[in-house]
């Protein structure tokens, strides 16, 4: 793959992972005040609905980030914890 394309894919992947991080931060209900009343969204408290929505969108963005990850299928596989004298079956 061309170096410029790989760099662009890497930036897109990092952007998507940044969005996932922001969604996890937003999913925590610390933005709610003690005086706010309970509102229901689809039968759930509003903060639960927001958290579940954030987790769902984060899962989708995370899978898109994996699609943009370059994996070299021809690279040698290393087994750092394996015994050097032990033979492996292919």
C-alpha positions in Angstrom: 0.0 0.0 0.0 1.2 3.5 -0.8 2.6 5.4 2.2 0.3 8.4 1.7 -2.8 6.2 1.7 -1.6 4.3 4.8 -1.0 7.6 6.6 -4.5 8.8 5.6 -6.1 5.5 6.8 -4.2 5.8 10.1 -5.5 9.4 10.6 -9.0 8.3 9.9 -8.6 5.4 12.3 -7.3 7.6 15.1 -10.1 10.1 14.5 -12.7 7.3 14.8 -11.0 6.0 18.0 -11.1 9.6 19.4 -14.8 9.8 18.8 -15.2 6.4 20.6 -13.4 7.9 23.6 -15.6 11.0 23.6 -18.7 8.9 23.4 -17.6 6.9 26.5 -16.9 10.2 28.3 -20.3 11.6 27.3 -22.1 8.3 28.3 -21.4 8.9 32.0 -24.3 10.9 33.5 -22.2 13.5 35.3 -23.9 16.3 33.3 -27.1 15.7 35.2 -28.0 17.9 38.2 -29.6 16.6 41.4 -32.6 18.9 40.8 -33.5 17.4 37.4 -36.6 15.3 37.2 -36.6 11.8 35.8 -37.6 11.6 32.2 -38.3 8.4 30.4 -37.1 7.6 26.9 -38.5 4.3 25.5 -39.3 3.3 29.0 -35.8 3.9 30.3 -34.5 6.8 32.4 -33.0 9.4 30.0 -29.5 8.9 31.2 -29.7 5.1 30.6 -31.0 5.7 27.0 -28.1 8.2 26.4 -25.6 5.7 27.7 -26.9 2.8 25.6 -27.0 5.0 22.5 -23.4 6.1 23.1 -22.3 2.5 23.5 -24.1 1.4 20.4 -22.5 4.2 18.3 -19.1 3.5 19.9 -19.4 -0.1 18.8 -20.1 0.9 15.2 -17.3 3.4 15.2 -14.9 0.9 16.7 -15.7 -1.6 14.0 -15.2 1.0 11.3 -11.8 1.8 12.9 -10.9 -1.9 12.6 -11.9 -1.8 8.9 -9.4 1.0 8.4 -6.6 -0.9 10.2 -3.9 -2.3 7.9 -3.0 -5.8 8.8 -0.1 -7.5 6.9 -1.3 -11.1 6.4 2.1 -12.1 5.0 4.0 -11.0 8.1 5.9 -13.6 10.1 4.0 -14.7 13.3 6.0 -14.4 16.5 5.3 -16.4 19.6 7.1 -14.5 22.4 5.9 -16.7 25.2 6.6 -20.0 23.5 9.4 -22.3 24.5 12.2 -21.9 21.8 12.8 -25.6 21.7 9.1 -26.5 21.3 8.0 -27.3 17.7 4.7 -25.9 16.4 2.2 -27.6 14.2 1.0 -25.7 11.2 
